């Protein structure tokens, strides 16, 4: 077997240096139905309209999906008031990042993102043999001057998560506008708004408007969070037409499967489910913050559907994670994001949130 492997083509330089993405845990040995608060999924599940549309698609599974996702494109365009020709769809917003990197990065180029930025930006950039530059986030939020310090002649893309995962922090429209103004127009600025629908801070707003007015800005969204379609993998990017035309040449045919297109389009029609999902987070997020702080832990304000909880040490965070697992509750230890002293918890259903607080209250470091 070893001889066979040595005769196989070797991965191109840098591939084996990539740290593969590891998602949140979903199982606890010996626990049939654990409380899963590890992946920032929608606490209320999937819209009934989306489920019905998914079921309807079963009769058409022998057909190829619409290659341009035309019905979904129309639905997204109308819902967000965006030009349909400026949209590109991906197998999750992850694929949109991958298409951007594949289209614009060459070996020796670099991307710049925050120290705790979403790992998917880095993975596909490294696969393009490009450097990943991480701007320090001493206050756990992207600091625009530190981003700009790392930009040079080989920088092709700057990625900003807004709101950010796993920290929950955000950047103001003034900060985004300043970053755009200071970047060379040849540098692409990507604003990842996966958690946009959960942001209620007066100092946050979507970047769709600034993207419409400039030729180097891309805004991405996902159906995995507010719409509860994480299992179907649907995301989109809003970008200048010239960028869309280039990325469409990289996009694999039929990348959004037929049931996913049906379900995602229907999800946009269920405003009641969207509103209820948002309200669940807005009701519980401040309560969780208050009660976690009352237990003696530092927890960040968040514009997402999750909270970042800090412990005194890496060992304490590990012990707390193990304790919660024994209690049948799965949350996310974010050591792989460079935050070894922290755990991230998703805002769940009422009973799940209460169970989490009770279990955390029983933890003794």
C-alpha positions as CSV (number, residue, x, y, z in Angstrom):
1,X,0.0,0.0,0.0
2,X,2.8,2.4,0.9
3,X,4.4,1.9,-2.6
4,X,1.1,2.6,-4.3
5,X,0.6,5.8,-2.3
6,X,4.1,7.0,-3.2
7,X,3.3,6.6,-6.9
8,X,0.2,8.7,-6.7
9,X,0.3,12.4,-7.7
10,X,1.2,14.5,-4.7
11,X,-1.1,17.3,-3.5
12,X,0.0,20.7,-4.7
13,X,2.2,22.7,-2.2
14,X,0.3,23.9,0.9
15,X,-2.7,21.5,0.7
16,X,-1.5,19.3,3.5
17,X,-0.7,22.4,5.7
18,X,-4.4,23.3,5.7
19,X,-6.2,22.6,9.0
20,X,-9.4,20.8,7.9
21,X,-12.6,22.4,9.2
22,X,-14.2,20.7,12.2
23,X,-17.9,21.4,12.8
24,X,-19.6,21.4,16.1
25,X,-20.3,18.1,17.8
26,X,-23.7,16.6,17.4
27,X,-23.6,13.4,19.4
28,X,-22.8,12.3,23.0
29,X,-22.1,8.7,23.5
30,X,-24.8,7.1,25.6
31,X,-27.2,10.1,25.2
32,X,-30.0,9.4,22.7
33,X,-31.2,13.0,22.3
34,X,-28.7,15.5,23.6
35,X,-29.4,19.2,23.6
36,X,-27.4,20.5,20.7
37,X,-26.3,24.2,21.1
38,X,-23.0,23.9,19.2
39,X,-23.7,25.0,15.6
40,X,-25.7,28.2,15.7
41,X,-28.7,26.4,14.1
42,X,-32.2,27.9,14.2
43,X,-33.8,27.0,17.5
44,X,-37.3,26.9,15.9
45,X,-36.2,24.6,13.1
46,X,-37.3,24.9,9.5
47,X,-40.3,26.8,8.1
48,X,-43.4,24.7,7.4
49,X,-43.6,26.3,4.0
50,X,-40.0,25.3,3.2
51,X,-40.7,21.7,4.3
52,X,-43.8,21.6,2.1
53,X,-41.8,22.9,-0.8
54,X,-39.1,20.3,-0.2
55,X,-41.7,17.6,-0.2
56,X,-43.1,18.9,-3.4
57,X,-39.7,18.6,-5.0
58,X,-39.6,14.8,-4.4
59,X,-41.7,14.2,-7.5
60,X,-39.1,16.0,-9.7
61,X,-35.9,14.4,-8.4
62,X,-35.2,12.8,-11.8
63,X,-34.9,16.3,-13.2
64,X,-31.7,18.4,-13.2
65,X,-32.2,21.6,-11.1
66,X,-32.3,25.0,-12.8
67,X,-28.6,25.8,-13.3
68,X,-29.1,29.5,-12.5
69,X,-31.4,28.8,-9.6
70,X,-33.9,31.1,-11.4
71,X,-36.9,30.8,-9.1
72,X,-34.7,31.2,-6.0
73,X,-32.9,34.1,-7.7
74,X,-36.2,35.8,-8.3
75,X,-37.3,35.2,-4.7
76,X,-34.0,36.6,-3.2
77,X,-34.1,39.6,-5.5
78,X,-37.6,40.5,-4.5
79,X,-37.2,39.9,-0.8
80,X,-33.9,41.9,-0.4
81,X,-34.6,44.4,-3.2
82,X,-31.5,43.3,-5.1
83,X,-30.8,43.2,-8.8
84,X,-31.1,39.5,-9.9
85,X,-28.2,39.7,-12.3
86,X,-25.9,40.7,-9.4
87,X,-26.6,37.5,-7.5
88,X,-24.6,34.2,-7.4
89,X,-25.7,31.2,-5.5
90,X,-23.5,28.6,-3.7
91,X,-23.7,25.4,-1.8
92,X,-23.8,27.5,1.4
93,X,-22.0,30.8,1.5
94,X,-18.8,28.7,1.9
95,X,-18.9,27.9,-1.8
96,X,-19.3,31.6,-2.7
97,X,-16.1,32.3,-0.7
98,X,-14.4,29.4,-2.6
99,X,-15.5,30.7,-6.0
100,X,-14.2,34.2,-5.1
101,X,-10.8,32.8,-4.0
102,X,-10.6,30.5,-7.0
103,X,-11.5,33.3,-9.4
104,X,-9.2,36.0,-8.0
105,X,-6.3,34.4,-6.1
106,X,-3.0,33.2,-7.6
107,X,0.0,31.7,-5.8
108,X,1.7,34.4,-3.7
109,X,-1.4,36.6,-3.3
110,X,-2.9,37.1,0.1
111,X,-6.2,37.6,1.8
112,X,-6.7,39.6,5.0
113,X,-9.2,38.9,7.7
114,X,-9.7,39.2,11.4
115,X,-7.9,37.0,13.8
116,X,-11.1,35.2,14.7
117,X,-12.6,35.3,11.2
118,X,-14.6,32.4,9.8
119,X,-12.3,29.5,9.0
120,X,-13.8,28.9,5.5
121,X,-12.1,32.0,4.2
122,X,-8.7,30.7,5.0
123,X,-9.2,27.1,3.8
124,X,-10.0,27.9,0.2
125,X,-7.4,30.7,0.1
126,X,-4.7,28.3,1.2
127,X,-5.9,25.8,-1.4
128,X,-5.1,28.6,-4.0
129,X,-1.6,28.7,-2.6
130,X,-2.3,32.2,-1.2
131,X,-1.2,33.6,2.1
132,X,-3.7,34.2,4.9
133,X,-3.0,37.3,7.0
134,X,-4.8,37.6,10.3
135,X,-5.3,41.1,11.8
136,X,-5.2,41.0,15.7
137,X,-8.6,41.5,17.5
138,X,-7.5,42.5,21.0
139,X,-11.1,43.5,21.8
140,X,-12.6,40.5,20.0
141,X,-13.8,42.7,17.1
142,X,-12.3,43.6,13.8
143,X,-10.2,46.8,14.0
144,X,-10.1,48.4,10.6
145,X,-6.7,50.1,11.1
146,X,-5.1,46.7,11.9
147,X,-6.7,45.2,8.8
148,X,-5.3,48.0,6.6
149,X,-1.8,47.6,8.1
150,X,-1.7,44.1,6.6
151,X,-2.9,45.1,3.1
152,X,-0.2,45.3,0.4
153,X,0.3,45.0,-3.3
154,X,-0.5,41.3,-3.3
155,X,-3.7,41.6,-1.3
156,X,-6.6,40.5,-3.5
157,X,-9.5,40.1,-0.9
158,X,-10.4,41.4,2.5
159,X,-13.0,39.4,4.4
160,X,-15.1,40.9,7.2
161,X,-17.6,38.9,9.2
162,X,-20.4,41.3,10.3
163,X,-21.8,40.2,12.7
164,X,-18.8,38.0,13.5
165,X,-18.7,34.3,14.5
166,X,-17.6,33.1,17.0
167,X,-17.3,36.4,18.9
168,X,-20.7,37.9,18.1
169,X,-19.1,41.4,17.6
170,X,-19.9,43.7,14.7
171,X,-18.6,46.7,12.8
172,X,-20.5,49.9,12.2
173,X,-21.4,51.2,8.7
174,X,-19.0,54.1,9.2
175,X,-16.2,51.6,9.8
176,X,-17.1,49.6,6.7
177,X,-17.2,52.8,4.6
178,X,-13.8,53.9,6.0
179,X,-12.3,50.5,5.1
180,X,-13.7,50.6,1.6
181,X,-12.4,54.2,1.1
182,X,-8.9,53.2,2.3
183,X,-8.6,50.1,0.2
184,X,-7.3,50.2,-3.4
185,X,-10.3,49.8,-5.7
186,X,-8.6,46.6,-7.1
187,X,-9.0,44.9,-3.7
188,X,-12.2,43.0,-3.2
189,X,-14.0,43.7,0.1
190,X,-16.3,40.8,1.2
191,X,-18.8,41.4,4.0
192,X,-20.1,38.1,5.3
193,X,-23.6,38.7,6.8
194,X,-24.5,35.2,7.8
195,X,-26.1,36.4,11.1
196,X,-27.5,39.7,9.8
197,X,-31.1,38.9,10.7
198,X,-30.3,38.6,14.4
199,X,-28.6,42.0,14.7
200,X,-30.7,44.6,16.4
201,X,-27.9,47.0,17.4
202,X,-28.5,50.6,16.2
203,X,-24.8,50.7,15.2
204,X,-25.2,47.8,12.7
205,X,-26.7,47.8,9.2
206,X,-26.5,45.7,6.1
207,X,-23.8,46.5,3.5
208,X,-26.1,45.9,0.5
209,X,-26.4,49.6,0.0
210,X,-22.7,50.4,-0.1
211,X,-22.1,47.3,-2.2
212,X,-24.6,48.6,-4.8
213,X,-22.7,51.8,-5.1
214,X,-19.2,50.4,-5.5
215,X,-17.4,47.9,-7.9
216,X,-15.3,46.0,-5.4
217,X,-17.7,44.9,-2.6
218,X,-19.4,41.5,-2.2
219,X,-22.0,40.8,0.5
220,X,-22.9,37.2,1.3
221,X,-25.8,35.7,3.1
222,X,-26.9,32.2,4.1
223,X,-30.1,30.2,4.5
224,X,-28.5,28.1,7.2
225,X,-29.3,30.4,10.2
226,X,-32.6,32.5,10.3
227,X,-34.2,30.2,7.7
228,X,-33.3,26.9,9.3
229,X,-31.9,25.2,6.2
230,X,-28.4,24.3,7.3
231,X,-28.9,20.8,6.1
232,X,-29.6,21.9,2.5
233,X,-26.6,24.3,2.1
234,X,-27.8,27.4,0.3
235,X,-26.1,30.8,0.3
236,X,-25.7,33.7,-2.1
237,X,-23.4,36.6,-2.9
238,X,-24.4,40.1,-4.1
239,X,-21.6,41.5,-6.2
240,X,-20.8,43.7,-9.2
241,X,-21.9,42.3,-12.5
242,X,-18.4,41.9,-13.8
243,X,-17.4,39.8,-10.8
244,X,-20.5,37.7,-11.1
245,X,-19.7,37.0,-14.8
246,X,-16.2,35.9,-13.8
247,X,-17.3,33.7,-10.9
248,X,-20.1,32.1,-13.0
249,X,-17.3,30.6,-15.1
250,X,-15.9,28.9,-11.9
251,X,-19.3,27.8,-10.5
252,X,-20.0,24.1,-11.0
253,X,-23.2,23.3,-12.9
254,X,-26.3,22.6,-10.8
255,X,-24.5,23.4,-7.6
256,X,-27.8,24.2,-5.8
257,X,-29.9,21.0,-5.8
258,X,-33.6,21.1,-6.7
259,X,-35.1,20.5,-3.3
260,X,-32.8,23.2,-1.8
261,X,-34.0,25.7,-4.4
262,X,-37.6,24.9,-3.7
263,X,-37.2,25.1,0.1
264,X,-35.1,28.2,0.1
265,X,-37.5,30.1,-2.1
266,X,-40.4,29.1,0.1
267,X,-38.6,30.0,3.3
268,X,-38.5,33.6,2.1
269,X,-42.3,33.6,1.9
270,X,-42.7,32.6,5.5
271,X,-42.3,35.9,7.2
272,X,-44.0,34.6,10.4
273,X,-41.3,32.0,10.8
274,X,-38.5,34.5,10.1
275,X,-40.0,36.9,12.7
276,X,-40.5,34.2,15.3
277,X,-36.9,32.9,14.8
278,X,-35.5,36.4,15.3
279,X,-37.7,37.1,18.3
280,X,-36.6,33.9,20.0
281,X,-33.0,35.1,19.9
282,X,-33.9,38.7,20.8
283,X,-35.9,37.5,23.8
284,X,-33.3,35.1,25.1
285,X,-30.0,36.7,24.3
286,X,-30.1,39.4,26.9
287,X,-31.5,37.0,29.5
288,X,-28.8,34.5,28.9
289,X,-26.1,37.2,29.1
290,X,-27.5,38.4,32.4
291,X,-27.8,35.0,34.0
292,X,-24.4,33.8,32.7
293,X,-22.8,36.9,34.2
294,X,-24.6,36.3,37.4
295,X,-22.8,33.0,37.6
296,X,-19.5,34.8,37.5
297,X,-18.5,34.4,33.9
298,X,-17.6,37.1,31.3
299,X,-19.8,36.9,28.2
300,X,-19.6,39.1,25.2
301,X,-22.5,41.2,23.8
302,X,-23.6,39.5,20.6
303,X,-25.4,40.4,17.4
304,X,-25.7,36.8,16.4
305,X,-27.8,33.9,17.6
306,X,-25.0,32.7,20.0
307,X,-22.9,33.9,22.9
308,X,-19.2,33.6,23.7
309,X,-18.4,32.7,27.3
310,X,-15.0,33.2,28.8
311,X,-13.4,31.1,31.5
312,X,-10.3,31.7,33.6
313,X,-8.1,29.3,31.7
314,X,-8.1,26.7,28.9
315,X,-8.4,24.0,31.4
316,X,-11.5,25.5,33.0
317,X,-13.1,25.9,29.5
318,X,-12.3,22.3,28.7
319,X,-13.7,21.1,32.1
320,X,-16.8,23.1,31.6
321,X,-17.3,21.7,28.1
322,X,-16.9,18.1,29.5
323,X,-19.3,18.9,32.4
324,X,-22.0,20.1,30.0
325,X,-21.5,17.0,27.8
326,X,-22.0,14.8,30.8
327,X,-25.2,16.8,31.4
328,X,-26.3,16.0,27.9
329,X,-25.7,19.4,26.5
330,X,-23.4,20.1,23.5
331,X,-21.9,23.5,23.0
332,X,-18.8,24.6,21.1
333,X,-15.3,24.9,22.6
334,X,-13.7,27.4,20.2
335,X,-10.1,26.4,20.8
336,X,-9.6,25.9,17.0
337,X,-10.5,29.6,16.5
338,X,-7.7,30.7,18.8
339,X,-10.0,31.1,21.8
340,X,-9.0,28.2,24.0
341,X,-10.5,29.8,27.2
342,X,-13.9,30.2,25.6
343,X,-17.1,28.3,24.8
344,X,-19.8,29.4,22.4
345,X,-23.4,28.5,23.0
346,X,-26.3,28.9,20.6
347,X,-29.5,30.4,21.7
348,X,-31.9,27.5,21.8
349,X,-35.5,26.8,22.6
350,X,-36.9,27.9,25.9
351,X,-36.4,24.6,27.7
352,X,-32.9,24.1,26.1
353,X,-31.8,27.5,27.3
354,X,-33.1,26.8,30.9
355,X,-31.4,23.4,30.9
356,X,-28.1,25.0,29.8
357,X,-28.2,27.6,32.5
358,X,-29.0,25.1,35.2
359,X,-26.2,22.8,34.0
360,X,-23.7,25.7,33.9
361,X,-24.8,26.7,37.4
362,X,-23.8,23.2,38.6
363,X,-20.3,23.5,37.1
364,X,-17.5,23.9,39.6
365,X,-14.1,24.8,38.1
